[in-house]
Amino acid sequence: MGLLIEGKWHDQWYDTEKHGGEFVRESAQLRDWVGNEQSVSDAPAGAEPAAVLPAEAGRYHLYVSLACPWAHRTLIMRKLKGLEPLIGVSHVSPLMLGDGWTYHEDEGSSGDPLYGVEFHHQLYTMTDPDYTGRVTVPVLWDKQEKRIVNNESADLLRIFNHAFDTLNGNTLDFYPSDLREEIDTVNADVYEHINNGVYKSGFATHQDVYEKHVQALFDALERVEERLGRQRYLAGEWLTEADIRLFTTLIRFDAVYHGHFKCNLKRIEDYPNMSNYLRELYQWPGVAETVDLDHIKRHYYYSHDTINPTRIVPAGPLLGLERPHDRERLPGQGVRDASR
């Protein structure tokens, strides 16, 4: 995971020693919006965009990694909101080495159909020749202005949720107004202790830092397990963005985080409610199509040579995600439709 400094690429890992052995994630910098002025109200608190661009069919292109959980969120929302005909997508190679994310088709990338770039960081310097910061996925690209609109996955979930509704008639609402306070509360806990918690555990370089974060991670998983024992989804009876945001970590947990990131107090399979919930979401129409466990395992085990210097990718585990689940025992209505 390298970065650009004044537009120049540097193959530089996170400096955990600067933070006492802690992994510190850099905030996204490119956070313009798509939709209309009203849709800006969906923006996360403290992230009001500098520019709001119109929602137009074919104008935007989504660049992702099939391995990255943050990018995976946007692929799921794009699928559930029926945005494939409106927003194209390209994915990087799962192997993130000295050049960062690449579009090497011989390694499993789709390639870049717009400009034929070889390296993901080229999209950042096309946006700003003097860009300084981490080069991350996902990014939403504006083909008209030839620049990155937004590189924050949480923003892109909100943009995809409503910005294009009038173009395709899909009014499913994954952030309904009456559930927003609950969703935001759940998101904050899940992000801090689970989504980012696996990284804070896996990338820690001091024993006490690792132990602190791995305990916080499993405490949070216990809170989720308890919550899912009394309601079908994280915010109640409706599937929301909170579930999408958790799902992309859970689907990687037993295959990657449990072993590779040493998050091994328990597996998701060991939690009755969470494992059934995971299977329900995986089996939700369209979601399994967004999951690529080959990319996921190859990326983590091959790319992080500081953690896995042999770069051997494990054969297992066998996850059995197609097995039946028991979530029907709890009330659930699917997804809220904003038009009703």
RADA-V48654 format. One record per helix or strand of 2 or more residues. SS is the DSSP state (alpha for helix, beta for strand). FROM is the first residue (numbers start at 1). TO is the last residue. If there is no record, write none. Layout:
# RADA-V48654
ss = {SS/SS}
from = {FROM/FROM}
to = {TO/TO}
This chain:
# RADA-V48654
ss = {beta/beta/alpha/beta/alpha/beta/beta/alpha/beta/alpha/alpha/beta/beta/beta/alpha/alpha/beta/alpha/alpha/alpha/alpha/alpha/alpha/alpha/alpha/alpha/beta}
from = {3/8/16/33/38/52/60/69/88/105/121/133/139/147/153/165/172/177/197/207/241/268/272/288/293/327/336}
to = {5/10/19/34/42/53/64/80/91/107/127/134/142/150/162/168/173/195/202/230/260/270/282/290/303/329/337}
